[in-house]
Amino acid sequence: MRLSYSPCAHIFLFLVQWTDCHLAGILGFLRILIYKAYEDGRTSMSVHERKATIKEFYGVIFPSLLQLQRGITEVEERKQREICAKKYTRSYEMGKGKLSEIEIEREEECGICMEMKSKVVLPSCNHSLCLKCYRDWRARSQSCPFCRDSLKRVNSGDLWIYSSSCEIIELSAIAKENLKRLFMYIEKLPLLVPDAVLVSYDPQFR
């Protein structure tokens, strides 16, 4: 047996899914309330509680929380390890007198235009060149200018950015900056104004 349904069911299911959260969020029936919770159990719920729409929560707040929880991804971690390995290997060789300052400058130069620019590293063969030369070369050829390795399946998002020692940022500093941005965004959200409590007053009782 198998289940069969009309082609019009797709429209009906879409309307059901849309009215489930989106319509309620637009009309203001659903909202996310955000408040601070301290280590001793106290909260700022009654004083500084802020409200966010479903779009604001899933668009900004929830991805930021996931980023703070997961930290650096596996791909970024692998890139950082390779950069650190190159950095410490180079410093070790400099200490032994194998690399001179001229050789270090040659490593930081682009292999095509010979200028000191920020370089990108090809993921397939690990050769590096500046971004301008890469774009000029890629427009004319589909292979690496040094080893002729194929670049047909290499997109601009697959390129690695060659970072110098002064450009490397600690992961703890990145996490602090992300947390600071999240708090700044939450501080801009509107405060939830509590409903006024009506107290009946009888003039006979004083």
C-alpha positions as a Markdown table, in Angstrom:
| # | Residue | x | y | z |
|---|---|---|---|---|
| 1 | Met | 0.0 | 0.0 | 0.0 |
| 2 | Arg | 1.1 | 3.6 | -0.5 |
| 3 | Leu | -0.3 | 7.0 | 0.3 |
| 4 | Ser | -1.6 | 9.1 | -2.6 |
| 5 | Tyr | -2.8 | 12.7 | -2.3 |
| 6 | Ser | -4.0 | 15.4 | -4.7 |
| 7 | Pro | -1.6 | 18.0 | -6.2 |
| 8 | Cys | -3.5 | 20.7 | -4.4 |
| 9 | Ala | -2.3 | 19.1 | -1.1 |
| 10 | His | 1.1 | 20.8 | -1.5 |
| 11 | Ile | -0.6 | 24.2 | -1.4 |
| 12 | Phe | -2.6 | 23.2 | 1.6 |
| 13 | Leu | 0.4 | 21.9 | 3.5 |
| 14 | Phe | 2.3 | 25.0 | 2.7 |
| 15 | Leu | -0.5 | 27.2 | 4.1 |
| 16 | Val | -0.6 | 25.0 | 7.3 |
| 17 | Gln | 3.1 | 25.3 | 7.8 |
| 18 | Trp | 3.1 | 29.1 | 7.1 |
| 19 | Thr | 0.1 | 29.8 | 9.5 |
| 20 | Asp | 1.8 | 27.6 | 12.2 |
| 21 | Cys | 4.5 | 30.1 | 13.1 |
| 22 | His | 4.9 | 32.8 | 10.5 |
| 23 | Leu | 1.3 | 34.2 | 10.7 |
| 24 | Ala | 1.4 | 34.0 | 14.5 |
| 25 | Gly | 4.7 | 35.8 | 14.6 |
| 26 | Ile | 3.5 | 38.5 | 12.2 |
| 27 | Leu | 0.4 | 39.1 | 14.2 |
| 28 | Gly | 2.4 | 39.2 | 17.4 |
| 29 | Phe | 0.9 | 36.2 | 19.0 |
| 30 | Leu | 4.3 | 34.5 | 19.5 |
| 31 | Arg | 7.5 | 36.2 | 20.7 |
| 32 | Ile | 10.8 | 35.2 | 22.4 |
| 33 | Leu | 11.4 | 36.7 | 25.8 |
| 34 | Ile | 15.1 | 37.2 | 26.8 |
| 35 | Tyr | 16.4 | 37.9 | 30.3 |
| 36 | Lys | 19.6 | 37.5 | 32.3 |
| 37 | Ala | 20.1 | 34.6 | 34.6 |
| 38 | Tyr | 22.8 | 34.8 | 37.3 |
| 39 | Glu | 24.8 | 32.0 | 39.0 |
| 40 | Asp | 22.9 | 32.4 | 42.3 |
| 41 | Gly | 19.6 | 31.8 | 40.6 |
| 42 | Arg | 18.4 | 35.4 | 40.4 |
| 43 | Thr | 17.0 | 36.7 | 37.1 |
| 44 | Ser | 16.3 | 40.0 | 35.5 |
| 45 | Met | 12.9 | 38.8 | 34.3 |
| 46 | Ser | 10.7 | 41.4 | 35.9 |
| 47 | Val | 13.1 | 44.4 | 35.2 |
| 48 | His | 15.1 | 44.0 | 32.0 |
| 49 | Glu | 13.2 | 41.4 | 30.0 |
| 50 | Arg | 13.4 | 42.0 | 26.3 |
| 51 | Lys | 11.3 | 40.6 | 23.5 |
| 52 | Ala | 12.3 | 39.4 | 20.1 |
| 53 | Thr | 10.3 | 38.2 | 17.1 |
| 54 | Ile | 10.7 | 34.7 | 15.7 |
| 55 | Lys | 12.5 | 36.1 | 12.7 |
| 56 | Glu | 15.0 | 38.0 | 14.9 |
| 57 | Phe | 15.5 | 34.9 | 17.0 |
| 58 | Tyr | 16.2 | 32.4 | 14.2 |
| 59 | Gly | 17.9 | 35.0 | 12.0 |
| 60 | Val | 20.4 | 36.4 | 14.5 |
| 61 | Ile | 20.2 | 35.1 | 18.1 |
| 62 | Phe | 20.0 | 31.4 | 17.6 |
| 63 | Pro | 22.9 | 31.2 | 15.0 |
| 64 | Ser | 25.0 | 33.3 | 17.4 |
| 65 | Leu | 24.3 | 30.9 | 20.3 |
| 66 | Leu | 25.2 | 27.9 | 18.1 |
| 67 | Gln | 28.4 | 29.6 | 17.1 |
| 68 | Leu | 29.4 | 30.3 | 20.7 |
| 69 | Gln | 28.6 | 26.7 | 21.7 |
| 70 | Arg | 30.4 | 25.0 | 18.8 |
| 71 | Gly | 33.3 | 27.4 | 18.6 |
| 72 | Ile | 35.6 | 26.9 | 15.6 |
| 73 | Thr | 34.5 | 24.4 | 13.0 |
| 74 | Glu | 36.5 | 21.5 | 11.8 |
| 75 | Val | 37.6 | 23.1 | 8.5 |
| 76 | Glu | 38.8 | 26.3 | 10.3 |
| 77 | Glu | 40.6 | 24.2 | 12.9 |
| 78 | Arg | 42.5 | 22.4 | 10.2 |
| 79 | Lys | 43.5 | 25.6 | 8.5 |
| 80 | Gln | 44.7 | 27.1 | 11.8 |
| 81 | Arg | 46.7 | 23.9 | 12.5 |
| 82 | Glu | 48.4 | 24.2 | 9.0 |
| 83 | Ile | 49.1 | 27.9 | 9.6 |
| 84 | Cys | 50.6 | 27.2 | 13.0 |
| 85 | Ala | 52.7 | 24.4 | 11.7 |
| 86 | Lys | 54.1 | 26.6 | 9.0 |
| 87 | Lys | 54.8 | 29.4 | 11.4 |
| 88 | Tyr | 56.6 | 27.3 | 14.0 |
| 89 | Thr | 58.6 | 25.3 | 11.3 |
| 90 | Arg | 59.8 | 28.6 | 9.8 |
| 91 | Ser | 60.8 | 30.0 | 13.2 |
| 92 | Tyr | 62.6 | 26.8 | 14.0 |
| 93 | Glu | 64.5 | 26.9 | 10.7 |
| 94 | Met | 65.3 | 30.6 | 11.3 |
| 95 | Gly | 66.8 | 29.7 | 14.7 |
| 96 | Lys | 69.0 | 27.2 | 13.1 |
| 97 | Gly | 70.2 | 29.7 | 10.5 |
| 98 | Lys | 68.7 | 27.9 | 7.5 |
| 99 | Leu | 66.4 | 30.8 | 6.3 |
| 100 | Ser | 67.6 | 34.4 | 5.8 |
| 101 | Glu | 65.5 | 37.5 | 5.8 |
| 102 | Ile | 65.7 | 37.7 | 2.0 |
| 103 | Glu | 64.4 | 34.1 | 1.7 |
| 104 | Ile | 61.5 | 35.0 | 4.1 |
| 105 | Glu | 60.6 | 38.0 | 1.9 |
| 106 | Arg | 60.6 | 35.8 | -1.2 |
| 107 | Glu | 58.2 | 33.4 | 0.5 |
| 108 | Glu | 55.8 | 36.3 | 1.2 |
| 109 | Glu | 56.0 | 37.6 | -2.4 |
| 110 | Cys | 53.6 | 36.6 | -5.1 |
| 111 | Gly | 55.2 | 34.0 | -7.4 |
| 112 | Ile | 53.8 | 35.8 | -10.5 |
| 113 | Cys | 53.9 | 39.6 | -10.0 |
| 114 | Met | 56.6 | 39.4 | -7.2 |
| 115 | Glu | 54.8 | 42.0 | -5.1 |
| 116 | Met | 54.2 | 41.8 | -1.3 |
| 117 | Lys | 50.4 | 41.3 | -1.3 |
| 118 | Ser | 48.0 | 39.2 | 0.7 |
| 119 | Lys | 48.0 | 35.8 | -1.0 |
| 120 | Val | 45.5 | 32.9 | -1.5 |
| 121 | Val | 46.5 | 29.2 | -1.4 |
| 122 | Leu | 45.1 | 26.8 | -3.9 |
| 123 | Pro | 43.5 | 23.8 | -2.0 |
| 124 | Ser | 44.5 | 21.2 | -4.5 |
| 125 | Cys | 48.2 | 21.8 | -4.8 |
| 126 | Asn | 48.9 | 24.3 | -2.0 |
| 127 | His | 50.6 | 26.8 | -4.3 |
| 128 | Ser | 50.1 | 30.5 | -3.4 |
| 129 | Leu | 49.7 | 33.7 | -5.4 |
| 130 | Cys | 48.0 | 37.0 | -4.9 |
| 131 | Leu | 44.3 | 37.4 | -5.5 |
| 132 | Lys | 44.7 | 39.7 | -8.5 |
| 133 | Cys | 47.0 | 37.3 | -10.3 |
| 134 | Tyr | 44.7 | 34.4 | -9.4 |
| 135 | Arg | 41.7 | 36.2 | -11.0 |
| 136 | Asp | 43.7 | 37.2 | -14.1 |
| 137 | Trp | 45.1 | 33.7 | -14.5 |
| 138 | Arg | 41.8 | 31.9 | -13.8 |
| 139 | Ala | 40.1 | 34.0 | -16.5 |
| 140 | Arg | 42.6 | 32.6 | -19.1 |
| 141 | Ser | 43.3 | 29.1 | -17.8 |
| 142 | Gln | 41.8 | 26.3 | -15.8 |
| 143 | Ser | 45.0 | 25.0 | -14.3 |
| 144 | Cys | 47.6 | 26.1 | -11.7 |
| 145 | Pro | 50.2 | 28.4 | -13.1 |
| 146 | Phe | 53.0 | 26.5 | -11.2 |
| 147 | Cys | 52.2 | 22.8 | -11.6 |
| 148 | Arg | 49.3 | 22.8 | -14.1 |
| 149 | Asp | 47.0 | 21.1 | -11.7 |
| 150 | Ser | 43.3 | 21.3 | -12.7 |
| 151 | Leu | 41.3 | 24.2 | -11.2 |
| 152 | Lys | 38.0 | 23.3 | -12.8 |
| 153 | Arg | 36.3 | 22.3 | -9.5 |
| 154 | Val | 37.9 | 25.0 | -7.4 |
| 155 | Asn | 35.6 | 27.8 | -6.5 |
| 156 | Ser | 36.5 | 31.2 | -4.9 |
| 157 | Gly | 35.1 | 30.0 | -1.6 |
| 158 | Asp | 37.5 | 27.0 | -1.6 |
| 159 | Leu | 40.6 | 29.2 | -1.6 |
| 160 | Trp | 42.6 | 29.6 | 1.6 |
| 161 | Ile | 43.7 | 33.0 | 2.8 |
| 162 | Tyr | 47.4 | 33.1 | 3.6 |
| 163 | Ser | 47.7 | 34.7 | 7.0 |
| 164 | Ser | 50.9 | 36.2 | 8.4 |
| 165 | Ser | 51.8 | 36.0 | 12.0 |
| 166 | Cys | 50.5 | 39.5 | 12.8 |
| 167 | Glu | 47.1 | 38.6 | 11.3 |
| 168 | Ile | 46.4 | 35.4 | 13.4 |
| 169 | Ile | 43.8 | 36.1 | 16.0 |
| 170 | Glu | 43.3 | 34.0 | 19.1 |
| 171 | Leu | 40.1 | 31.9 | 19.2 |
| 172 | Ser | 39.3 | 33.2 | 22.6 |
| 173 | Ala | 39.3 | 36.8 | 21.3 |
| 174 | Ile | 37.0 | 35.8 | 18.4 |
| 175 | Ala | 34.6 | 34.2 | 21.0 |
| 176 | Lys | 34.6 | 37.3 | 23.1 |
| 177 | Glu | 33.9 | 39.5 | 20.1 |
| 178 | Asn | 31.0 | 37.3 | 19.0 |
| 179 | Leu | 29.6 | 37.4 | 22.6 |
| 180 | Lys | 30.0 | 41.2 | 22.7 |
| 181 | Arg | 28.1 | 41.6 | 19.4 |
| 182 | Leu | 25.3 | 39.3 | 20.6 |
| 183 | Phe | 24.9 | 41.3 | 23.8 |
| 184 | Met | 24.9 | 44.6 | 21.8 |
| 185 | Tyr | 22.1 | 43.2 | 19.6 |
| 186 | Ile | 20.1 | 42.0 | 22.5 |
| 187 | Glu | 20.4 | 45.4 | 24.2 |
| 188 | Lys | 18.8 | 47.1 | 21.2 |
| 189 | Leu | 15.7 | 44.9 | 21.4 |
| 190 | Pro | 12.7 | 46.5 | 22.9 |
| 191 | Leu | 11.9 | 46.1 | 26.6 |
| 192 | Leu | 8.9 | 44.1 | 27.6 |
| 193 | Val | 6.7 | 46.5 | 29.5 |
| 194 | Pro | 4.8 | 44.5 | 32.2 |
| 195 | Asp | 1.1 | 45.0 | 32.4 |
| 196 | Ala | 0.0 | 47.6 | 35.0 |
| 197 | Val | -1.3 | 46.0 | 38.2 |
| 198 | Leu | -4.7 | 47.6 | 39.1 |
| 199 | Val | -5.3 | 47.9 | 42.8 |
| 200 | Ser | -8.8 | 48.8 | 44.0 |
| 201 | Tyr | -9.0 | 51.6 | 46.4 |
| 202 | Asp | -11.9 | 52.2 | 48.7 |
| 203 | Pro | -12.0 | 55.7 | 50.3 |
| 204 | Gln | -13.8 | 54.4 | 53.3 |
| 205 | Phe | -10.7 | 52.6 | 54.5 |
| 206 | Arg | -7.9 | 54.8 | 55.6 |
